[in-house]
Amino acid sequence: MLWLGVGVLAMTGSVAALEPVGPSAGQSSVPLAGTAEVYLDVGGTLDLAAIGAGRVPFGPQRGASFGTLLTRGTLWIRALIKPWPDGGSTYLLLNNGSLESVTLYAPVRGQDGAALRILRGGWQYATTGAQERFVSPVFRLPADYDDARPLLIAVRSPYLLQFRVTLLTEAAWQRTGMELLLFLGLGLGSLVAILLYNLLLYAAIGDRHYLYYLLYAVTLVLYLGVDPYVGLARFVAPGTVGALMPYFPVFPLLMLAAMINFSRAFLASRQSAPRHDRLLRALLVAPLSVILMVVMGYRWEAARVTYVLLHTLILLQVTVGFVVLRSGFRPARFYLLAVSAPLIGVLVFSMQIQGLLPRNDLTVRALFIGFILEALLLSFALGNRTWLLRQAREASERLLLEHSRFLSVGQMLSGVLHQLKRPVIHAGNRLMTLEALLERPAAEREAALPGAVAELRRTVGFMARTIEDVYRFYGQDQDRVSYRPAEQIELAVTLLTPMAVGSALRIERALLPDLVLHGYPHAFAHVLLIVIENAAVILRERAVTDPLIRIEMAVAGDELWTTVADNAGGIRVQPIARLFDLITRPDRGSGIGIGLGLARRLVETKLDGRISARNRDQGAEFTIRLPLGAAGNLGADQP
């Protein structure tokens, strides 16, 4: 678009005071800072005619960046630009994608020497402007650009009005675009990979902390996709930029809320740092009012409040992470490193704006890098937490296993004593018989003595076998060995308490006595004892007439199926899978309590099998499935 007449006013004035800016030999980029003049129209009411009328007091631009942090309005920039002498294209880059409107009044050579070409950019003109497709406004100066007259730029934004302006050659511009695409691709690709990895972990583990992390990661992807300094939306769907940017503060606020939920759950701040937890909850409420401000059109104010909230959250996260780490929560180390990354990113970005650090892809997108590192380190922290909890759970389960053994001692001790009581009495009677024989005549003594001694030996042998059975059950499985499951089932039945082997209870068995497995026999016996004991308890407590427990062994494919069924009326816990939780089920009787949950752990971890339960016919049926393996057979090989 060409404007005549008014351009004469716009481009006259203190041109002589302007220092020309252009490349030296070998340069591919030149900053505009230090040579341009600026004027901030606080009310945003001036137009090109007013600027060209000469009533605007332009002043020298100081510092490496243009703009202001605390004042809103339209920033006018005037510069005398000398394009590259080789005649190639010259590009003008403004490195802030949150600029709503950027208007270039470029002088061009015309017949009367006063023509202007107006180029518009910014997210307001994402699809209709003359800017190049990039994350921030980029313009190519017209081929007929008139370098004898100054260029005028009008910039307006409801967000951060702080940016740098750089002149680039076409090669430098193309290189900048390729480097940026590679940089963003690596960063966002890593973030998406982390998100998918944790999604799979959540699907496998079901830990709610992974769900909180996924919500945070999704909101982070949305935020970075719209973020002006990342600008993924400008590449993927430029038509959405104009619709999304008016509501840009909503995206970091959603990320803020998701991060607070994750932090509170991960650190258990309500218990470990209650005072900090109250501050986190207060920050969780604040975004609602800011979102309302955005909807009502107060975008400039909402952006400032969002800026304060994000920085407050970062500082609070570092503080609460340090407090929880001091309390002994080891995963807080990774958490503390993670939340420190955005803080470092903010410092680097701010120092770049102020000219204290050089401007490059690393410093311009330091906050983007900080958030990517935060997501990565939080994933490490979550994995470390899961690993530590798993170690603690395994240690607890080992302790629980040993504890259950000691608990079962008391229950079985009465059965063992009952089993030894009659033999002890019988042995005592045999000793009295022997004493009486000593007083009898020699012939009578010699006739009766061998029978009495043999009877005493049988009684002592029975007592020794009973003690050996107890010793075998409470022995430790150090290594995998070959064993016969049928023998372990008989051992478990032998060791039942008097209640389980009472006269009214029948235990039927259909076993495979010659089948051999390779594994841990004591663990198998322990599982069978728990399941049979559980059935016996329920039968007694429900006062079942003609109580029956039936144990069967069968080979199904490459597995050994051992079923324990009763006629106690079935399982009342719903869903039935909850029966195997490592907690006491009051409706399962007094028993060992944690036994069924412990049985599942033993089957899955020690025996490499599965255990399940269902209601069938008149009662419950428990099925233990164990792999036969190379050692499983139906022959008569000795274990």
Protein Blocks (a to p, Z undefined) as FASTA:
>chain_A
ZZehjlmmmmgcjkllpccddddehiabdcfehjaccdddfkopacfklmmnopaccddd
edjbecdfkbgcdddddddddddfklpacddddfbfkbmbacdddddddfkopaccddde
djklmmmmmbdcdfbdcddddfklcfkbccddddddfbdcddddddddfklmmmmmmmmm
mmmmmmmmmmmmmmmmmmmmmmmnopaklmmmmmmmmmmmmmmmmomklommmmmmmmlm
mmmmmmmmmmmmmmmmmmmmmmmmmnommmmmmmlmmmmmmmmmmmmmmmmmmmnopaml
mmmmmmmmmmmmmmmmmmmmmmmmmnopaklmmmmmmmmmmmmmmmmmmmmmnopaccdf
klmmmmmmmmmmmmmmmmmmmmmmmmmmmmmmmmmmmmmmmmmmmmmmmmmmmmmmmmmm
mmmmmmmmmmmmmmmmmmmcfklmmmmmmmmmmmmmmmmmmmmmmmmmmmmmmpccfbac
dddfklmmmmmmmmpcfklmgmklccdddddfkbccdddfklmmmmmmmmmmmmmmmmmm
nopghiadddddddehjaccdddddfehpafbdcfklmmpccdcfknojmnojmmmmmmm
mmmmmnopacddddehjbccddddddfbjmlccbfbdZZ
